[in-house]
């Protein structure tokens, strides 16, 4: 299992809210299909928007990154309509700054 972190920025800036994090969580879960390999998903508000940690069944970090990017591509339109854009997708390193505190 591999860990992928995602940072979603709010259009217009500002911190995300618990309600928005819950909505993004539900949105990602509803768009995930078995091919994405999502095992666990943790979404939290952060000062810069929303932070997510996605645990993915994948043999390599590259495959995990491809899977999460595919999920985000499917969810792009609803995320954008909700006012969020994907700012970063990372694998293999711990979260930094405020997102690390939110994920713990």
C-alpha positions in Angstrom: 0.0 0.0 0.0 1.3 3.5 -0.9 0.4 6.9 0.5 -0.4 9.8 -1.8 -1.1 13.3 -0.5 -3.3 15.8 -2.3 -3.6 19.5 -1.8 -6.7 21.2 -3.0 -6.7 25.0 -3.1 -9.9 27.0 -2.7 -10.7 29.4 -5.5 -10.2 32.9 -4.0 -7.9 31.5 -1.2 -8.6 30.8 2.4 -9.0 27.9 4.7 -11.3 25.0 4.0 -14.0 24.1 6.5 -15.1 20.8 8.1 -18.2 20.8 5.9 -16.2 21.3 2.7 -13.8 18.6 3.7 -16.7 16.2 4.3 -18.1 17.1 0.9 -14.8 16.5 -0.8 -14.4 13.2 1.0 -17.8 12.1 -0.2 -17.1 13.4 -3.7 -13.8 11.4 -4.0 -15.3 8.3 -2.6 -18.3 8.4 -5.0 -16.0 8.7 -8.0 -13.5 6.1 -6.9 -13.7 2.8 -8.8 -11.8 -0.5 -8.0 -9.2 0.4 -10.7 -8.1 3.4 -8.6 -7.1 1.0 -5.8 -8.2 3.3 -3.0 -8.0 1.6 0.4 -8.3 4.5 2.7 -9.1 8.2 2.3 -8.6 10.9 4.9 -9.7 14.5 4.1 -9.3 17.5 6.4 -9.6 21.2 6.2 -6.3 23.1 6.0 -5.3 26.8 6.0 -4.7 26.7 2.3 -7.9 24.7 1.4 -8.3 21.0 1.8 -5.7 18.3 2.4 -6.2 14.6 1.6 -4.2 11.5 2.2 -5.1 8.6 0.0 -3.8 5.1 0.7 -3.7 3.1 -2.6 -3.1 -0.5 -3.5 -0.1 -0.2 -5.9 3.2 -2.0 -6.5 5.1 1.2 -6.8 4.8 4.9 -5.9 4.5 5.8 -9.6 1.5 3.4 -10.0 0.0 4.9 -6.9 0.4 8.4 -8.3 -1.1 7.4 -11.6 -4.1 5.9 -9.8 -4.8 9.0 -7.7 -4.3 11.3 -10.6 -6.9 9.2 -12.5 -9.3 9.6 -9.6 -8.8 13.3 -9.5 -9.3 13.5 -13.3 -12.7 11.8 -12.9 -13.6 14.1 -10.0 -12.2 17.3 -11.7 -15.5 18.8 -12.9 -17.3 18.5 -9.5 -14.3 19.7 -7.6 -14.0 22.7 -9.8 -17.7 23.4 -9.6 -17.3 23.3 -5.8 -14.6 25.9 -6.0 -11.4 23.7 -5.6 -8.5 23.0 -7.8 -5.7 20.4 -7.4 -2.5 22.2 -6.4 -0.3 19.2 -5.6 -0.2 15.4 -5.7 2.8 13.8 -4.0 4.0 10.3 -3.1 6.6 8.9 -0.8 7.2 11.8 1.5 5.4 12.9 4.6 3.1 15.9 4.5 4.6 19.2 5.5 3.4 22.1 7.5 -0.3 22.5 8.3 -1.4 19.5 6.3 0.8 17.2 8.5 -0.9 18.5 11.6 -4.3 18.0 10.0 -3.6 14.4 9.0 -2.4 13.3 12.5 
